[in-house]
Amino acid sequence: MDIYVLASGSKGNITCIRTEGFTFYVDAGISYQKIKHKMDAYGLDIGTVRTVFLTHEHGDHTAGLRMLMRHGLLETVFLTRGTYARLPEAIRDVLPEDVRIVRADEPFVHMDVKVTPFQVSHDAAEPVGYVFESEGRKIVHLTDTGYVHESYLDLLSDADVYIVEANHHVKRLMDSYRPFPLKNRIKGELGHLSNEDACWVMNKVIVRPAVWVVAHMSEDCNSILDIEEAIVSVFDDPTKVRVMYASQESLPVIVL
């Protein structure tokens, strides 16, 4: 399995995953032109990706959907019923015929990939994260959640790659010039994981050496140093994780 993080953060999110027989996106939150540019930078043909798994309806996860579909590049869209209902009408009107409704905690197989959607806690209609398993490998995709329920730790454990957010440093967030209601939203149960909360989850679920692609980092309320300090402080053994950082510009690639 090959993993290409095209963009991550509040300005847009999209990941491309390739197995032996299947290539797909998780979300499509940047413009069509940016998607094509980033795919070209990876040496990937945008025309070969016909499927997208949506986590939720927010614009930084769906902004590129309409133009991808207008260019005839998507045939299958996986999403929850709540996400479908909350998509802008301009996107719903051009969705392909093959719209698949997924439900949290109901795994299924598509092509050569076992997919397990799971519930997350975010201010969206029915958001989910995904576990993808293929070729004896396991990938966890988990962004945009205020917390992770302990009942999911077993499901998330023992993966090869984690694309998991560490959104903010709490003090930096609270000291920022953002409006107070926005600060409360971000750090609340329907917001985003702080560095410490993300590290707590990751320390629990990483049971063997694994890659953590740190996703959805705040540009002004977080830093690589903040995250690394949290890892050293929280992890029982920081050497069990290889950390990579995703942003709007960086192009993390993992080949399994």
C-alpha positions in Angstrom: 0.0 0.0 0.0 1.2 3.5 -0.9 -0.1 6.6 1.0 0.2 10.1 -0.4 -1.0 13.0 1.8 -1.8 15.8 -0.7 -3.0 18.4 1.8 -3.9 18.6 5.5 -5.2 21.4 7.7 -7.9 23.9 8.0 -7.3 25.1 4.4 -8.0 21.6 2.9 -7.6 17.9 3.4 -7.1 15.0 1.0 -5.2 11.8 1.1 -4.6 9.3 -1.8 -4.1 5.6 -1.0 -3.0 3.0 -3.5 -3.2 -0.7 -3.2 -2.3 -3.4 -5.8 -5.6 -3.1 -7.5 -7.3 0.1 -6.3 -6.6 3.8 -5.8 -8.8 6.1 -3.8 -9.1 9.4 -2.0 -10.0 10.1 1.6 -11.8 13.5 1.4 -11.3 16.0 -1.4 -11.0 19.4 0.4 -8.8 21.4 -2.0 -9.5 22.7 -5.5 -9.4 20.5 -8.6 -6.4 22.4 -9.9 -4.5 21.8 -6.7 -5.4 18.1 -6.6 -4.1 17.7 -10.1 -0.9 19.6 -9.4 -0.2 17.6 -6.3 -1.0 14.3 -8.0 1.4 15.3 -10.9 4.0 16.1 -8.2 3.7 12.5 -7.0 3.8 11.1 -10.6 0.2 9.9 -10.2 -2.5 10.0 -12.9 -5.5 11.8 -11.5 -7.7 9.9 -14.0 -7.0 6.6 -12.3 -8.8 7.6 -9.1 -12.5 6.9 -9.3 -13.5 6.6 -5.6 -13.6 8.8 -2.6 -14.4 8.1 1.1 -15.7 11.2 2.8 -15.3 11.7 6.5 -17.8 14.6 6.8 -19.3 17.5 4.9 -17.2 20.5 6.0 -15.7 22.5 3.1 -12.1 21.8 4.0 -12.9 18.1 3.2 -15.3 18.5 0.3 -14.2 21.7 -1.7 -12.8 19.8 -4.6 -15.6 17.3 -5.0 -17.8 19.2 -7.4 -15.1 19.8 -10.0 -13.7 16.3 -9.7 -17.2 15.1 -10.6 -17.7 17.7 -13.3 -14.6 16.4 -14.9 -16.0 12.9 -14.8 -13.3 11.6 -12.5 -15.3 10.1 -9.7 -17.6 7.1 -10.0 -18.1 6.0 -6.4 -18.6 8.1 -3.3 -18.7 6.5 0.2 -20.3 8.7 3.0 -22.7 8.5 5.9 -26.3 9.4 5.5 -25.8 12.5 7.7 -22.9 13.7 5.5 -25.0 13.2 2.4 -27.9 15.2 3.8 -25.6 18.1 4.8 -23.6 18.4 1.5 -24.2 21.6 -0.4 -26.9 21.2 -3.0 -24.4 22.1 -5.8 -22.4 19.0 -4.8 -25.4 16.7 -4.3 -26.7 17.6 -7.8 -23.6 16.2 -9.5 -22.9 13.2 -7.4 -22.4 10.0 -9.4 -25.1 7.3 -9.4 -22.9 5.0 -7.3 -23.3 6.7 -3.9 -22.7 4.2 -1.0 -24.0 4.9 2.4 -21.7 3.8 5.2 -22.5 3.3 8.9 -20.1 3.5 11.8 -19.0 0.1 13.2 -20.3 -1.7 10.1 -17.2 -3.0 8.1 -17.4 -3.9 4.5 -15.0 -4.9 1.6 -14.6 -2.8 -1.5 -12.3 -4.0 -4.2 -9.3 -5.4 -2.3 -9.7 -3.2 0.8 -11.5 -4.0 4.1 -13.0 -0.7 5.3 -14.2 -0.1 8.8 -15.9 3.3 9.5 -15.9 4.4 13.1 -17.6 7.2 15.0 -15.8 10.4 15.8 -16.8 13.5 17.8 -17.0 16.6 15.6 -19.5 19.4 14.9 -20.7 17.8 11.7 -23.9 15.8 10.9 -22.5 12.2 11.1 -18.7 12.2 10.9 -16.6 9.1 10.7 -13.0 8.0 10.6 -11.8 5.0 8.7 -9.6 1.9 9.1 -8.4 0.5 5.8 -6.8 -3.0 5.6 -5.3 -4.6 2.5 -2.3 -6.7 1.6 -1.7 -7.5 5.3 -1.4 -3.8 6.1 -3.5 -1.5 8.2 -4.1 2.3 8.0 -6.0 4.4 10.4 -7.4 7.7 9.2 -8.6 9.9 12.1 -9.0 13.7 11.9 -11.5 16.2 13.1 -12.5 14.8 16.4 -12.7 16.3 19.9 -11.9 13.0 21.6 -11.6 9.2 20.9 -13.8 6.9 22.9 -11.9 4.2 24.7 -14.1 1.6 23.1 -12.3 2.2 19.8 -8.8 1.6 21.1 -8.8 -2.1 20.1 -10.1 -1.3 16.6 -7.4 1.4 16.2 -4.5 -0.7 17.7 -1.7 -2.4 15.8 -1.8 -0.4 12.6 1.2 0.2 10.3 0.3 3.9 9.6 -1.8 6.4 11.5 -3.0 9.6 9.8 -4.2 11.2 13.0 -4.6 14.9 13.9 -2.7 16.7 16.6 -4.4 20.1 16.0 -3.3 22.5 18.7 -1.2 23.3 21.7 -3.8 24.3 24.3 -2.0 27.3 25.8 -1.1 28.6 22.3 -4.8 28.3 21.3 -6.1 30.1 24.4 -3.5 32.8 24.1 -4.3 33.4 20.4 -6.4 36.3 19.0 -9.1 33.9 17.9 -12.7 34.7 19.2 -13.3 33.0 22.5 -16.3 30.9 21.2 -14.0 29.6 18.4 -11.4 28.6 21.0 -14.0 26.7 23.0 -15.2 25.0 19.9 -11.8 23.8 18.9 -10.8 22.4 22.3 -14.2 21.0 23.0 -15.6 17.5 22.6 -16.9 18.4 19.1 -13.7 20.1 18.0 -10.1 18.8 17.5 -7.6 16.8 19.4 -4.9 18.7 21.3 -1.3 17.5 21.1 -1.6 15.9 24.5 -4.9 14.2 23.7 -3.6 12.9 20.4 -0.4 11.6 22.1 -2.5 9.8 24.7 -4.5 8.0 22.0 -1.4 7.2 20.0 0.5 5.9 23.0 -2.4 3.5 23.7 -2.9 2.2 20.1 0.7 1.9 18.9 1.9 -1.6 20.0 4.8 -2.0 17.6 6.9 0.4 15.5 4.5 2.5 13.3 4.4 5.7 11.3 2.3 8.6 12.6 1.5 11.2 10.0 0.5 14.2 12.1 -2.5 15.7 10.4 -4.7 18.8 10.6 -2.1 20.9 12.5 -3.0 24.4 13.3 -0.8 26.9 11.5 -0.8 29.5 14.3 -1.6 27.5 17.5 0.8 24.6 17.1 4.4 23.7 16.0 6.5 20.6 15.3 8.4 21.4 18.5 5.2 21.5 20.6 4.2 18.1 19.2 7.6 16.5 19.8 7.6 17.8 23.4 4.1 16.2 23.9 5.4 12.9 22.4 8.4 12.8 24.7 6.1 13.7 27.7 3.2 11.3 27.0 4.6 8.3 25.2 5.9 5.3 27.3 8.5 4.8 24.5 8.8 7.6 22.0 11.1 5.4 19.8 8.2 3.2 18.8 6.8 5.9 16.5 8.2 7.5 13.3 6.6 10.9 13.0 5.9 12.7 9.7 4.1 16.0 9.4 1.4 16.9 6.9 0.5 20.4 5.8 -0.8 22.3 2.8 2.7 22.2 1.2 4.5 19.1 2.5 4.0 15.9 0.5 4.4 13.0 3.0 4.7 9.6 1.2 4.6 6.2 2.9 5.3 3.0 0.9 4.4 -0.2 2.8 
